[in-house]
Amino acid sequence: MEGRRRWLAKMRLAKAQGLIDKIPGGRKPGVRGRVRSADPRAARLERAAEKAIEMALKVLPIPLDKSPEQMTDAELCSLAILGSRCCLTARF
């Protein structure tokens, strides 16, 4: 604990002198409230799942003003994937 206090005092002095802009430490930039699993395999699977979801959301159309009878199969699937509560009709 004493070592951290000395280091922090040294960093505060360096910041006051203008040698550094920011005291290092804390969260890594770019991680916005999302902490990955400590297990590398699980973290890799999480990244792959998030990437697949992002790609699917970019590709699938999101209809806003059509009834289910007027929608194409792709539009109905996009609603199902996005978790919509609309009633889907079976057209297969």
Buried (B, 14 or more C-beta within 10 A) or exposed (E): EEEEEEEEEEBEEEEEEEEEEEEEEEEEEEEEEEEEEEEEEEEEEBEEEEEEEEEEEEEBEEBEEEEBEEBEEEBBBBBEEEEBEEEEEEEE
